[in-house]
Amino acid sequence: MRTRTRIAVASSVTVAVVALAGCSGGTSGTSAGATSSAAATGPAVDLSSVCPATVVVQTDWNPEADHAHLYQMLGPNPSIDTEKKSVTGDLYANGKPTGVKLEIRAGGPAIGYSTVSAQMYQDKSITMGYVSTDEAIEFSGSLPTTAVFAENDKSPMVVMWDPKTYPDVKTIADLGKALDKDGGVVRYFNGAAYMTYLTESGILPKATTDGSYDGTPAKFVTAKGKDGQQGFATAEPYVYEHEVGAWAKPVQYQLIADTGWSPYPETMSVRNADLTKLSPCLEKLVPVMQQADVDYFKDPTPTNDLIVKLVNAYNNGWTYDAEVGAFAAKQMRSLNIATNGDNDYVGDMSASRIQDLMKVAEPIFSKSGGHVKSGLKADDLFTNKFLDTSIGF
């Protein structure tokens, strides 16, 4: 499960978060306007004979640029359901309809903060869902899923700090030493498995961690640089510098993925029992997702505009604007979050990397009551067989 960090207004420190232009609650069935999918070119792809009439994808959070490969596949004028927090339209490939619909459902508050794995097993109408590798490991025995496409190669989750207070800190390990000396803490959402890894591996002293983070900037701001905090490289560095008025300066950070806890984030996954049935569909659909991922980064603006429209229409307290979306797109490429990895195509996963994560993750999940499959192997969690090796950045 990807524990999201979200920015909210904290009146105690008079935090000003930039309001989204044209924010509206919307109504069920409203149109979201055009997307950039129609501008792409290439051969037509017919999914009507092999895929469900509507491919339903469950995401793990509200719409954001981190999910852009999905929204990139929506054809012109998709329909918004503001009650269900979902958007449905023609599924496009190479600028043409594929003969099926795509429904993208918001996660997080829209599903009661449930894991996507649990939601997929509760609602069998879901075709695919975002399941990060650590979540797949944790629930491999009770809610088994198979990843078929990794939209990003690295998780954007970070630990961040004030570079003015800690000018010599370059890594999370450096931060841990500085916080231990100065009495500061790293705030995070309680229960996050990555934090157990960071403390048990000695990267962060346990005394320097605080699980009271609630998604608002209040405590970080009032600590005046003394404390660190979890966040996402695709959002918080921009938001804290430009949109949190009570802070309004840069933050420094390190990707948690670079410390040794490196799941593939938000992989497109199916229930294990459905893999064989869906294989004819996935053979054609996965390359479409690969191409959409590549096409998004060629011109992120139209899809980001759609994402902002959806956020406005869902109107559930989550704020996201075009500036953050543009920043996210740049960060994903510059930080090698969205990359081909060690080959020339996008979306593949490495068994050895997953095996390395399993070594550190299984003991943690076993202690916390997880449901790891007995005898689990890395190959149980993913397949690269549906990928087109000619499609990459």
C-alpha positions as CSV (number, residue, x, y, z in Angstrom):
1,M,0.0,0.0,0.0
2,R,1.4,3.4,-0.9
3,T,0.9,5.7,2.1
4,R,0.2,9.0,0.6
5,T,1.4,12.3,2.0
6,R,-1.1,15.1,1.3
7,I,-1.1,18.8,1.9
8,A,-4.0,20.3,3.8
9,V,-4.7,23.7,5.2
10,A,-3.4,24.0,8.8
11,S,-4.9,27.1,10.3
12,S,-2.6,27.0,13.4
13,V,0.3,28.2,11.2
14,T,-1.8,30.1,8.7
15,V,-0.7,27.8,5.9
16,A,-2.0,29.0,2.5
17,V,-2.4,26.4,-0.1
18,V,-3.1,27.7,-3.5
19,A,-6.7,27.3,-4.5
20,L,-7.4,25.5,-7.8
21,A,-8.8,27.7,-10.5
22,G,-12.4,26.9,-11.4
23,C,-12.9,24.4,-8.5
24,S,-16.3,22.8,-8.7
25,G,-18.0,19.9,-7.2
26,G,-19.4,18.7,-10.5
27,T,-22.3,16.4,-11.1
28,S,-22.5,12.7,-12.0
29,G,-22.1,12.2,-15.7
30,T,-20.3,15.5,-16.5
31,S,-17.8,15.7,-19.4
32,A,-14.1,16.0,-18.6
33,G,-13.1,17.6,-21.9
34,A,-10.5,16.4,-24.4
35,T,-7.3,14.6,-23.6
36,S,-4.1,14.2,-25.5
37,S,-4.7,10.6,-26.5
38,A,-6.4,11.6,-29.7
39,A,-3.3,13.5,-30.8
40,A,-1.1,10.4,-30.9
41,T,-0.5,8.5,-34.1
42,G,0.1,4.9,-35.1
43,P,-1.8,1.8,-36.1
44,A,-5.3,1.1,-34.8
45,V,-5.6,-1.5,-32.0
46,D,-8.8,-3.5,-31.6
47,L,-9.4,-4.7,-28.1
48,S,-13.1,-5.5,-28.5
49,S,-12.7,-9.2,-29.1
50,V,-10.3,-9.9,-26.3
51,C,-10.9,-7.4,-23.5
52,P,-13.9,-6.7,-21.2
53,A,-16.3,-4.1,-22.7
54,T,-15.1,-1.8,-20.0
55,V,-11.6,-2.1,-18.6
56,V,-11.9,-1.0,-14.9
57,V,-8.7,0.2,-13.2
58,Q,-8.6,0.8,-9.4
59,T,-5.9,3.4,-8.5
60,D,-4.5,3.9,-5.0
61,W,-5.2,7.6,-4.7
62,N,-6.8,10.7,-6.1
63,P,-5.9,11.7,-9.7
64,E,-2.4,13.0,-10.0
65,A,0.4,13.1,-12.6
66,D,1.9,10.0,-11.1
67,H,-1.0,8.1,-12.6
68,A,-0.9,9.9,-16.0
69,H,-0.3,6.9,-18.2
70,L,-3.9,5.8,-17.3
71,Y,-5.5,9.1,-18.0
72,Q,-3.5,9.4,-21.2
73,M,-5.5,6.5,-22.6
74,L,-8.8,8.2,-22.2
75,G,-10.4,9.4,-25.4
76,P,-12.1,12.8,-25.9
77,N,-14.8,14.0,-23.5
78,P,-14.8,11.2,-21.0
79,S,-17.7,11.1,-18.5
80,I,-17.1,11.9,-14.8
81,D,-19.1,10.3,-11.9
82,T,-18.6,12.6,-9.0
83,E,-20.3,10.3,-6.5
84,K,-18.2,7.3,-7.3
85,K,-15.0,9.4,-8.0
86,S,-14.4,7.8,-11.4
87,V,-14.1,8.7,-15.0
88,T,-15.1,6.6,-18.0
89,G,-14.4,7.1,-21.7
90,D,-13.3,5.3,-24.9
91,L,-9.9,3.6,-24.4
92,Y,-7.7,5.1,-27.0
93,A,-4.5,3.8,-28.5
94,N,-2.4,5.7,-31.1
95,G,-5.0,8.4,-31.4
96,K,-7.8,5.9,-32.2
97,P,-10.6,4.2,-30.2
98,T,-9.9,0.5,-29.4
99,G,-13.5,-0.6,-29.2
100,V,-13.7,-0.8,-25.4
101,K,-14.2,1.7,-22.6
102,L,-11.8,2.6,-19.8
103,E,-13.0,3.4,-16.3
104,I,-10.5,4.8,-13.8
105,R,-11.5,4.8,-10.2
106,A,-9.9,7.0,-7.5
107,G,-8.5,5.3,-4.4
108,G,-7.5,6.6,-1.0
109,P,-10.5,8.3,0.5
110,A,-12.8,7.1,-2.3
111,I,-12.4,3.5,-1.1
112,G,-12.1,4.2,2.6
113,Y,-8.2,4.1,2.5
114,S,-8.4,0.4,1.8
115,T,-5.5,-1.3,0.0
116,V,-6.0,-1.8,-3.7
117,S,-5.5,-5.6,-3.2
118,A,-8.4,-5.8,-0.8
119,Q,-10.6,-3.6,-3.0
120,M,-9.9,-5.9,-6.0
121,Y,-11.0,-9.0,-4.1
122,Q,-14.0,-7.2,-2.7
123,D,-15.2,-5.9,-6.1
124,K,-14.7,-8.4,-8.9
125,S,-15.7,-5.8,-11.5
126,I,-12.2,-4.4,-11.2
127,T,-10.0,-5.6,-14.1
128,M,-6.7,-4.3,-12.8
129,G,-5.4,-2.3,-9.9
130,Y,-2.4,-0.4,-8.7
131,V,-0.4,-2.8,-6.4
132,S,3.1,-1.8,-5.3
133,T,5.5,-4.7,-4.9
134,D,5.7,-4.4,-1.1
135,E,1.9,-4.6,-0.9
136,A,2.0,-7.6,-3.2
137,I,4.5,-9.3,-0.9
138,E,2.5,-8.5,2.2
139,F,-0.8,-10.0,0.9
140,S,0.6,-12.7,-1.3
141,G,-0.9,-15.4,0.8
142,S,-4.4,-13.9,1.2
143,L,-5.0,-11.5,-1.7
144,P,-2.5,-12.7,-4.4
145,T,-1.9,-10.5,-7.4
146,T,0.4,-10.6,-10.5
147,A,2.0,-7.4,-11.8
148,V,2.0,-7.1,-15.6
149,F,3.3,-3.5,-16.1
150,A,5.4,-1.2,-14.0
151,E,4.4,2.4,-14.9
152,N,7.4,3.7,-12.9
153,D,10.8,2.1,-12.1
154,K,11.2,3.8,-8.7
155,S,8.9,5.0,-6.0
156,P,8.8,8.8,-5.6
157,M,8.5,8.5,-1.8
158,V,11.1,10.5,0.1
159,V,12.2,11.7,3.5
160,M,12.7,15.4,3.4
161,W,14.4,18.0,5.6
162,D,15.4,21.7,5.7
163,P,18.7,22.2,4.0
164,K,19.3,25.5,5.9
165,T,19.1,23.8,9.3
166,Y,21.0,20.7,8.1
167,P,23.4,22.0,5.4
168,D,25.7,18.9,5.7
169,V,22.9,16.3,5.4
170,K,22.9,14.6,2.0
171,T,21.1,11.3,2.8
172,I,18.5,9.9,5.2
173,A,21.3,8.2,7.1
174,D,23.0,11.6,7.6
175,L,19.7,13.1,8.7
176,G,19.2,10.3,11.3
177,K,22.6,11.2,12.9
178,A,21.8,14.9,12.9
179,L,18.3,14.4,14.4
180,D,19.7,12.1,17.0
181,K,22.1,14.9,18.0
182,D,19.6,17.8,17.9
183,G,16.5,16.0,19.3
184,G,14.5,16.2,16.0
185,V,12.3,13.5,14.5
186,V,11.1,12.3,11.1
187,R,7.3,12.4,11.0
188,Y,5.5,9.7,8.9
189,F,2.2,8.0,8.6
190,N,2.1,5.4,11.4
191,G,2.4,1.8,10.3
192,A,4.4,2.4,7.2
193,A,6.6,-0.7,6.5
194,Y,9.4,1.3,4.9
195,M,10.0,3.1,8.3
196,T,10.4,-0.2,10.0
197,Y,13.0,-1.1,7.4
198,L,14.8,2.2,8.0
199,T,14.9,1.8,11.7
200,E,15.8,-1.9,11.8
201,S,18.5,-1.4,9.2
202,G,20.1,1.3,11.3
203,I,19.5,4.1,8.7
204,L,17.3,6.0,11.2
205,P,17.5,5.7,15.0
206,K,14.1,4.6,16.2
207,A,14.1,7.5,18.7
208,T,14.2,9.9,15.8
209,T,10.9,8.7,14.3
210,D,7.4,9.9,15.0
211,G,4.3,8.3,13.5
212,S,2.0,11.2,14.1
213,Y,2.1,12.7,10.6
214,D,-1.4,13.6,9.5
215,G,-0.8,14.9,5.9
216,T,-0.7,18.6,6.9
217,P,2.4,20.8,6.9
218,A,1.6,22.3,10.4
219,K,4.2,20.3,12.5
220,F,6.9,20.6,9.9
221,V,6.4,24.4,9.7
222,T,6.2,25.0,13.4
223,A,9.4,22.9,14.0
224,K,11.2,25.6,12.0
225,G,13.5,23.1,10.3
226,K,14.4,20.9,13.3
227,D,12.3,17.9,12.0
228,G,12.1,15.8,8.9
229,Q,9.0,14.4,7.2
230,Q,7.9,11.8,4.7
231,G,6.8,13.1,1.3
232,F,6.9,12.5,-2.4
233,A,9.5,13.9,-4.8
234,T,6.7,14.6,-7.3
235,A,4.8,17.0,-5.1
236,E,6.2,18.2,-1.7
237,P,9.4,19.9,-2.9
238,Y,7.3,22.2,-5.2
239,V,4.3,22.6,-2.8
240,Y,6.4,23.5,0.2
241,E,8.4,26.1,-1.7
242,H,5.7,27.7,-3.7
243,E,2.3,26.9,-2.1
244,V,2.8,26.5,1.6
245,G,2.9,30.2,2.5
246,A,4.2,29.6,6.1
247,W,7.3,27.8,4.7
248,A,7.9,29.1,1.2
249,K,11.5,27.9,0.8
250,P,13.2,24.8,-0.6
251,V,13.4,21.4,1.1
252,Q,16.0,18.7,0.5
253,Y,15.2,15.0,0.3
254,Q,16.4,11.5,-0.6
255,L,14.3,8.8,-2.3
256,I,13.6,6.0,0.1
257,A,14.1,3.7,-2.9
258,D,17.8,4.6,-2.8
259,T,18.2,3.2,0.7
260,G,17.4,-0.4,-0.1
261,W,13.6,-0.4,0.2
262,S,12.7,-0.3,-3.5
263,P,9.3,-1.7,-4.5
264,Y,8.0,-1.1,-8.0
265,P,5.3,1.5,-7.3
266,E,1.7,1.1,-8.4
267,T,2.2,-1.8,-10.8
268,M,-0.7,-2.6,-13.0
269,S,-1.8,-5.9,-11.4
270,V,-4.5,-8.5,-11.8
271,R,-5.9,-11.1,-9.4
272,N,-3.9,-14.3,-9.8
273,A,-7.0,-16.4,-10.7
274,D,-7.8,-14.0,-13.6
275,L,-4.4,-14.0,-15.2
276,T,-5.1,-16.8,-17.7
277,K,-8.5,-15.5,-18.6
278,L,-7.2,-12.0,-19.2
279,S,-4.0,-13.0,-21.0
280,P,-5.4,-12.5,-24.6
281,C,-6.5,-9.0,-23.5
282,L,-3.2,-8.2,-21.7
283,E,-1.2,-9.2,-24.8
284,K,-2.7,-6.3,-26.6
285,L,-3.5,-3.9,-23.8
286,V,-0.1,-3.8,-22.0
287,P,1.7,-2.4,-25.1
288,V,-1.0,0.2,-25.3
289,M,-0.2,1.2,-21.7
290,Q,3.5,1.3,-22.5
291,Q,2.9,3.6,-25.4
292,A,0.6,5.8,-23.3
293,D,3.3,6.1,-20.7
294,V,5.9,7.2,-23.3
295,D,3.4,9.6,-25.0
296,Y,2.5,11.4,-21.8
297,F,6.0,12.6,-21.2
298,K,6.2,14.0,-24.8
299,D,3.5,16.5,-23.9
300,P,2.2,16.2,-20.3
301,T,0.0,19.3,-20.4
302,P,-3.3,18.0,-21.9
303,T,-3.4,15.0,-19.6
304,N,-2.4,17.1,-16.5
305,D,-5.2,19.5,-17.4
306,L,-7.7,16.5,-17.4
307,I,-6.3,15.4,-14.0
308,V,-6.9,18.9,-12.5
309,K,-10.4,18.9,-13.9
310,L,-11.1,15.5,-12.2
311,V,-9.7,16.7,-8.9
312,N,-11.9,19.8,-9.1
313,A,-15.0,17.7,-9.9
314,Y,-14.4,15.1,-7.2
315,N,-14.1,17.9,-4.7
316,N,-13.1,15.8,-1.7
317,G,-10.5,18.0,-0.1
318,W,-7.6,16.8,-2.2
319,T,-6.0,19.8,-4.0
320,Y,-3.8,19.5,-7.1
321,D,-3.0,22.2,-9.7
322,A,-1.3,22.3,-13.1
323,E,1.9,23.6,-11.7
324,V,2.3,20.6,-9.4
325,G,1.5,18.3,-12.3
326,A,4.1,19.9,-14.5
327,F,6.7,19.7,-11.7
328,A,5.8,16.0,-11.2
329,A,6.3,15.1,-14.9
330,K,9.8,16.7,-14.8
331,Q,10.7,15.0,-11.5
332,M,9.7,11.6,-12.8
333,R,12.1,11.8,-15.7
334,S,15.0,13.7,-14.0
335,L,15.1,11.4,-11.0
336,N,14.8,8.2,-13.1
337,I,11.4,7.4,-11.5
338,A,10.0,7.0,-15.0
339,T,12.7,5.3,-17.0
340,N,13.5,2.2,-19.1
341,G,15.5,0.8,-16.3
342,D,18.5,-1.2,-17.5
343,N,17.2,-1.9,-21.0
344,D,15.5,-0.1,-23.9
345,Y,11.9,-0.6,-23.1
346,V,9.5,0.6,-20.4
347,G,7.5,-1.4,-17.9
348,D,9.5,-4.4,-17.0
349,M,10.4,-5.7,-13.6
350,S,13.5,-7.6,-12.2
351,A,13.2,-10.8,-10.3
352,S,16.5,-10.2,-8.5
353,R,15.4,-6.8,-7.4
354,I,12.1,-8.1,-6.1
355,Q,13.9,-11.0,-4.4
356,D,16.1,-8.4,-2.6
357,L,13.0,-6.6,-1.4
358,M,11.5,-9.8,-0.2
359,K,14.5,-10.5,2.0
360,V,14.0,-7.4,4.0
361,A,10.2,-7.1,3.7
362,E,9.1,-10.6,4.7
363,P,10.4,-10.5,8.2
364,I,8.8,-7.1,8.7
365,F,5.4,-8.2,7.4
366,S,5.6,-11.4,9.5
367,K,6.0,-9.4,12.7
368,S,3.1,-7.0,11.8
369,G,0.6,-9.8,11.0
370,G,1.0,-9.8,7.3
371,H,-0.1,-12.6,5.0
372,V,3.0,-13.6,3.1
373,K,2.7,-16.7,1.0
374,S,4.7,-19.6,2.3
375,G,7.6,-20.3,0.0
376,L,7.0,-17.1,-2.0
377,K,9.3,-16.6,-5.0
378,A,9.8,-13.3,-6.9
379,D,8.4,-14.9,-10.0
380,D,5.1,-15.4,-8.2
381,L,4.5,-11.7,-8.1
382,F,5.0,-10.5,-11.7
383,T,5.4,-11.3,-15.4
384,N,7.0,-9.4,-18.2
385,K,5.6,-11.6,-21.0
386,F,3.1,-9.1,-22.2
387,L,5.5,-6.2,-22.8
388,D,6.5,-5.0,-26.2
389,T,10.3,-4.6,-26.1
390,S,10.2,-2.0,-28.9
391,I,8.4,0.6,-26.7
392,G,10.5,2.8,-24.5
393,F,11.7,6.3,-23.7
